[in-house]
Amino acid sequence: MFKLWPYIKKFWVAIVVCIAFIFVQSQTELALPDYMSNIVTVGIQSGGFDGAVSDVLSQDTYNHLMLFIEDENDQKILENAYQLVSNDQLSRKVKEKFLDLNGQDLYVLNDSYDESLESILLKPMLIVSQIDSQKETGETMEGSSFQLPEGMDIYQALGFMSSEQRLAMFESIDHQMETMGESTLKIAAGNGVLLEYERLGADTHKVQMNYIFKLGIQMLGIALLSAAAAICAGYLSSRVGSGVARNLRRGIFSKVESFSNAEMNKFSTASLITRSTNDITQVQMVIIMLLRIVCFAPMMGIGALIRAIQNSPSMTWIIALVLVVILGILTVTILVAMPKFKIIQSLIDRLNLTMRENLSGMLVIRAFGNEKHSEQRFDQSNLDLTQVNLFVNRVMVCLMPLMMFIMNVVTLLIVYYGAQQIDLGTLAIGQMMAFLQYSMHIIMSFLMIAMIAIMLPRASVSAQRIHEVLSTEPSIEDPTHAISFDKSQKGLVEFKDVTFAYPGADQPVLENISFTALPGKTTAFIGSTGSGKSTLIHLIPRFYDATEGEVLVDGVSVKNVSLHDLREKIGFVPQKGLLFSGTIKSNILYGAQDATEEDLINATRVAQAMPFIEDKPDQFETTIAQGGTNVSGGQRQRLAIARALAKNPDIYIFDDSFSALDFKTDAALRKELNTLTAKTNGTVLIVGQRIASIMSADQIIVLDEGKIVGRGTHDELMKSCKVYQEIAYSQLSKEELGHE
């Protein structure tokens, strides 16, 4: 994946913004369990009171609390925190909230008070609330053997006691409180504030519902913020993934367009199709998942782990245990599945190759009645890919049930162990529920990272295959300092002692080729199959570069001019007339977008394509199917010739382009072509298999096993070249040859 970094870093702004949204999403999701814990612990169990600090205290309660605060500094903090306000000076809001004041004064909490007040009031509030509730029910303090004098309540008695006596009296209460745990103490202290509110006539049910409603609204806002962040992160990650995929496809297409035939032979067509589609799709999906999961999962996992430890440190051993189990399962899964990912892409290549061969060779398959064999080839390729995919998917399918089983076991462990902690008072129900959610976050985070770890090898293979194409340097490139053509030698083509061998070949295909093709003249090449005719003319537009020697056009080596300028001078007609989807007009004007209507008609007339075009209802606007499959081979060839002629080039190259034409059309086309080239002084190079197509050429070059064995006109070669004679007599009678 790092090899494709130049294509990814262009989107660094979107990536940074996406990560920021993912951070917001993770933090908001991590905040929700705490809110849920507060709703359960404070809102439900403590009646909406989250601590021992009350907004108001009656004078009796304030004095009672002072009895149980021994430290003078703590007493001073309490005195500074509350201010005694007379009944007639109480705010309207306080009077409306507390209906049973009966004219009594209240201690009102100051806006700025010491934060240590919560811990100072925790134990006194619990003791006072316990004493008051026992007084109301007529019970005696548990564990206390102290008998109160008649007519005296416990607070009056405590006022006459020394601090040592008070500590001894409530020693059993202190011991009981120590066993309750901090969580239970906070809940009990909150209940003490609740009792105080009830005594003062406050609607505690309303207070509770207001607290729950407030936290619920906050949770809803956080959830909406999380959803918005998730949507934005998803949008940006998709934009980045799609943008990278678009640039990769563009890069591959541009690179393939710059390939010479040597590079095209290195990569098969099926492989290039797979690399520009399936491989890029794999990379696109992994980029999206890297942003959405690899960034999100660590934020969630680490954040949830920290909060779980802070929330319930006594149960973190459960998370450690489950992580060890999960990592073990994932390690085994990756070791089993990873080797299979490396061969999936090559199997897709083979499937594409088989499918492409079956489609392109459909007529041959039907002609030989080999439909069953083709089906078997395709089925075998399909079956191999299916089996590998099934194996990988089965491994992945087994992973999810295992994870769900582990998550359920973890839930049971947390509930079982958490219930014991709740019973001991060291854990609140809400805290246990929050810990449970944090545990699920941690497990899911590790699972998401593992899924990416499993997908990365396949994406890495795809990225490597894409990089192979992008990093391939074309063997034929524009020169660093291109020069211009010599206008005084316009149309001149020269070969000077040219030798050519295909890359990796032991023997050269062409050897010591030297000739000159003059403007306004026709030069033809003939020879047996494999003699190097097509290879020779492919050296002119630099489809290949000569291994030795020089190819010159207009007096300049083709290696010293730009490819665009060189190919602008050439009208090339390949052996197989290829048409593009569109119309007849768009195909003819493919290389001459600025051609006039007159140029279009003239090129069509010379190529002998006008008769069948005029017979069609839409004429030049007739639709051409992909590959020109809706026209005959001869019509396709004539349109390909018209395409080269419409360009009005200096050099015409016909690579066995007349073989699909009948003799009458061939003769008429050559006659018109000779007239056109004589008028435009164009150079014509023809590769032919038929003697009749090249007999009238000004110069005929005979090739045999890559060497020139004859050169001259038809009559000269019939007298001097044995190879030419054999070809001629194999096609025409002596009378026909003599007539010509």
Secondary structure, DSSP 8 states (H G I E B T S, - for coil): -GGGHHHHGGGHHHHHHHHHHHHHHHHHHHHHHHHHHHIIIIIIISTT--SS--SEEEHHHHHHHHHT---HHHHHHHHHHEEEE-GGGS-HHHHHH----TT--EEEE-SS--TTHHHHHHHHHHHHHHHHHHHHHT---TT------TT--HHHHHHHS-HHHHHHHTHHHHHHHHHH-HHHHHHHHHHHHHHHHHHTT--HHHHHHHHHHHHHHHHHHHHHHHHHHHHHHHHHHHHHHHHHHHHHHHHHHHHHHH--HHHHHHS-HHHHHHIIIIIHHHHHHHHHHIIIIITHHHHHHHHHHHHHHHH-GGGHHHHHHHHHHHHHHHHHHHHHHHHHHHHHHHHHHHHHHHHHHHHHTHHHHHHTT-HHHHHHHHHHHHHHHHHHHHHHHHHHHHHHHHHHHHHHHHHHHHHHHHHHHHHHTSS-HHHHHHHHHHHHHHHHHHHHHHHHHHHHHHHHHHHHHHHHHHH---SS---SS-----GGGTT-EEEEEEEE--TT-SS-SEEEEEEEE-TT-EEEEEESTTSSHHHHHHTTTTSS--SEEEEEETTEEGGGS-HHHHHHTEEEE-SS----SEEHHHHHTTT-TT--HHHHHHHHHHTT-HHHHHTSTTGGG-EE-GGGTTS-HHHHHHHHHHHHHHT--SEEEEESTTTTS-HHHHHHHHHHHHHHHHHHT-EEEEE-S-HHHHTT-SEEEEEETTEEEEEE-HHHHHHH-HHHHHHHHHHS-HHHHHH-
